[in-house]
Amino acid sequence: MKGGEKMNRRKPQQRVQRYYSWNEVPVLMDCVMAGQLLGVTPESIGKMCRDGTLPATKLGKYWTIRKSTIQAMVEEETKEGDDNQ
């Protein structure tokens, strides 16, 4: 590289863990994992935790969400989708 040139480095993409059964999902999860399961950003999950839309516990500076909470949200969304058809 010559003076002033910056190397174009791409951030390595994180591998998304895929779950095929609720038995594979950990009992407690962070905003990143909850976001992956719900199809939203971790920032959106954090906002939902802060405003009380998503029941969660704050451990230090991180939110911890129960699997049962996420599972109930997914099942409710699935039920509402079935009702609209």
N, C-alpha and C positions, 0 to 999 in steps of 0.2 A: 504494500500500500504506500502510496505517496502522501505527502503532507496534506492534511485536511480531509482526506478521504476516510469515510467510515465504512467499516465492514458491515454488510447487510446480514445480520444474524437473525434467524427465525427462532422463536421460542419453540422448544419441543412441545408437541401436543401431548396432553395428558391422556392416558388411556382411560376410557370410560368403562367402569366395571359393569358388566351386564348380569342381571339377575333373572333367573327363569322361574323362580319359586320364592314365595315369601319366606320359606325356611332358610334360604341362603342369605337373606338380608339381616344385618346385625340388629340387635335389640335397640341400641342407641346409635344415633348418627349425627353428623354435623350438617351444616347448611349446604355444603357441596353435594353430599350424597342425597339429601332430601330433595334438593333441586333437580338432580338427575332423575330421581324417581318420579317427580311431579312434572318434569319438563319445563322448569323455570330456572332463572338464574339464582345463584347463591345469595345475591344481594336482595332479590325479591323474598326469599325465604327469611333472611334476616329482618327485613321490614315487617313481614307477617308475624315474626316472633316478637318484635318490639311492640307492635300495636295490639297484640293479643289475639290476632286472627288464627294463629297457629300456636297451640299450647307447647311451650318449651321451657327448659331450665337453662339459665346462664351459669356456666362453670368458668370462672375467670373472665376472659373476654370472648369466649366462644359459646354459642348456643348449642344445646344438646336436645335432640328431638327423638321421641320414642317411635319405634317401628309401628306400634299399634295406632298412633295418631296419623301417620302417613297412610297406613293401610286403610283406615276408616275414610280418609279423604278420597283416596283412589276409588274405593268401593262406592262412595256417595256419588262421585263424578260418573262412574260407570252406570249406576242406577238412573241418574238424571238423563244420561244419554239414551238409555233404553226407553225411558218414558216419552222422549221427544219423537220417537219413530212411530 
